[in-house]
Every structure is written in structure tokens, then in C-alpha cells.
Amino acid sequence: MKENRAQFATRLGVIATTVGSAVGLGNIWRFPYETGVHGGGAFLLIYVGFIFIIGVPVICAEFIMGRSTRSNIFGAFRALHGRPQWAWIGYMGILASILILSFYSVVAGWTVEYFVQSVTGTLASLDAGSRHEAFDMFCTGWKPVMWTLVFLAVNAVILLRGVKGGIERVSNVLMPVLFVILIIFCINSLLMPGASEGLAFLFRPDFSKVDSGVLLGALGQAFFSLSLGLGTMLTYASYFSDRTPLVKSAVVTSALDTCVAVLAGVIIFPAVFTFGAEPSAGPKLVFEILPDIFHRLPWGALWSSLFFFLLFLASLTSTISMSEIGIAFFCEQFGLTRKKATLLNCLIAMVLGTLCALSFGPLRDMTVFGLTVFDLFDYVSSNILLPLGGMMISIFVGWFVDRGILRTQLRGTGSIKEWILRVIVFCLRYVAPAGIALVSLSGLGVI
Ligand code: PHE
């Protein structure tokens, strides 16, 4: 079985696919909305700290598990330790992947709607007030269900084409274009009258706003944005070649992912203050602000069509990676064909995604702990399942995996400085588990 697994063709392919998984709605939609809700600058600083102190070592841990075993999260735990009690982390990862796929597809569906409205000129024909009203009407209706299902179907079709063909080609072309267009939008936002206020909100930390909720939010966002703690990076690493440098790939992926999030912040917040919007508006924030931004630009409809198309593709490379977890599991553990496993995964997400899509309208009163289905799926996966999964993965790799395996994997076919290895092991043994435990327990109100 090991020999038959596909491998990514090139080094660039590796970076493009891991970045393709990491960069998506998490950066462009979720990051600005979480930053807005949690008060700006201090949240950003803490978030970046978590990315590099906890995120990078945990990505390395997932990479080590994936490449050394060439297996999915279940097989990896079994191959490295052989005891069944670690299996629950795998189940948690699969649960997280399905919950995320469900609510993520709803937001991706909003992107599709905006793309269609941009192309047809509907978006450009409305003034700011009626645009917001129109978006509210759209969100609370049934149409998002249709787009969620369409999005999931497209996702399934691409997955059916296999690892190299589907995933690599899409991400290789997409990423650089997205970067360029984000930079253009940044410049546009920096020229707005609210630029200095927006930048101050984003970059000037106000620590009086920091409480345990802000810390947990930043930790959850770090895990969500890096696609970490559920086995995505692990599954992708199982397709890496032996030459792929793991630490470098982890650092490059995290750095690029953070850049995109910060760019998105620089695009959104100057506009928020220019147009007098509320930074803490929540999940709808970015979708209400972006059309106002495009409206100011010459050839606005063209820019917005291009942007929403790219965002749609960026979402796809992320959903493809989260679907891989369930699919690899159904295939390798239950012996289903890839086709059947893909369809099963897609079907489950379609049912749950429909509930999420309706939770802004018809199902808005269906709540658990005061959260709608959409918010519940988001909260449970990002703030509980992913950090917990990441904590267990770092404990496992730090304490239970043979140091020789760690060294061989991190070194690859090149070399690695001894101190880098030590720092990573130290983070995996102590820093990441203790940090995640403290932040999670206090954020959840346990301590
Ligand atoms: N990191 C992705 C994003 O930022 C979302 C994601 C989460 C993808 C978990 C895979 C697994 O959009």
C-alpha cells in the first residue's frame, strides 16, 4: 500500500498545496471578523505569537507523523505506537473536519453568490444601504442552501480526480494571483480616509481588552488558519517526498498564511472605519464591507468578479484538504473505494451544511448554549477540537515517538542544526501542551 501512494511532483507543489490548505476563508473572512470581535491589535499580536510558538512546532509534529508512516491520522498513531487508545484523536479530527467542511461551505457559498452578482452587475447597481439589506435578505433565505450544495458538489468532483491532478494544478496556478490581487486591494484601502484609524485598530495593541476569551479566540484562529490539529497537514505530509524539508515547509507555510491574514486585515479595517461600520459585526463583516471597497474602484465589477472567483478557489483548496481526512480514513480503514468514500463524505457535509446555511434565517432560533448551528460548529471545532487535537499530537510526538524518527524526519535528506531540533522537541513536550491547556481551560471557564 505504501508504495502505491501518490506523491507531490515538485517542491513548489508541496508549498503550494500546504499553503493552499492553510490560506482560505480562514484568512480573508474569519481572521478579520475574529480580530474585529476581539478588539484589534492585541488579538493580532497574540495570534501571531501562537502561530510561531505553538503552530510551527505542531505542524512539524503532523509532518513527522504523516511522512514517517505514509498514512492517515489513525494509521499514523497505530504505526508509531501500536496502542489503540490514541485512536480517539483520529476520530476527533474526523469530526472536526466534517463540522468545518459543513459551515465553511456555507461561507464559500456566499462567495459564489457574490461572484454571480458581480458578473451580472447586480452588486454594482445597488447603493451601499440596499446592498447590506440585500445581503441580509440573501443570508436569511433559502438560496445559501443551494450554493452550499453546489460548492460541496464541485469539491467532490475535484476530489474524485485524485491527489496530483486535482489539488496540485489548482493550487499552483491560484496562489500567486491571489497574492497580487490582495496587494492591489491593500494599496487601495491605504488610500482611504479611514486608513489611519483602521491601521491603529489592527496594529496598536490595547491589552486592556485581553481576557481569556480573546486568548482562546486567538488560539482557535491560529489552529483554524493553519489547518492544524485535525490531521490535514499529517495527511498531506504522507504524500511528501523524502526530500521535502519539514521545518522549512512549516515555517514558510505559517509565514505566508499569516501574511495573507494581515493583508486581509489591512484591506478590511481601513474600509470599516471609512464606511462607518462596526468592527465587531461578526461573520457578516467582511461580506458587507468588501462590496463597498470594490465600489470605490474603477472597473469595480471586474475586480469583484476576479476577487470572489479567487476566493472561491482558495476556499476549494482548503475544503479539498479537509475532505482528504475523511476520505483517506474511509478508504484505508473501511476499504471503501475512493469514489464511495468521497461521496459519503460529501453527503454528510451536505446534510450538516444545509443546517448551517439555514441557521442565519429559518433555523436561527435553533440554538445550543445560545449558539446557532453555524456558530456552534465553528466554536466547537476551532476552539475545542483543533487545539485539543494539536495538544495531543504534540504530546504524542514529543514524548512517545522515538527521537531517532524525529531526527531522521526533520533532517530529511539534508541536515538540521541540533539546536533547532532541541527547540522543536522542547516546544512539543512542554510549551505547546501547557500553553494550549492553560488557554483552553481558562477560555472555557474551567479555571
Ligand atoms: N485553514 C483553512 C482556512 O484558513 C481552513 C481549514 C481548517 C482547512 C481546517 C483545513 C482544515 O481557510
Boltz pocket constraint, residues with backbone or C-beta under 6 A from the ligand:
constraints:
  - pocket:
      binder: B
      contacts: [[A, 21], [A, 22], [A, 23], [A, 24], [A, 25], [A, 26], [A, 27], [A, 100], [A, 223], [A, 224], [A, 225], [A, 226], [A, 227], [A, 228], [A, 230], [A, 232], [A, 314], [A, 318], [A, 319], [A, 321], [A, 322]]
      max_distance: 6.0
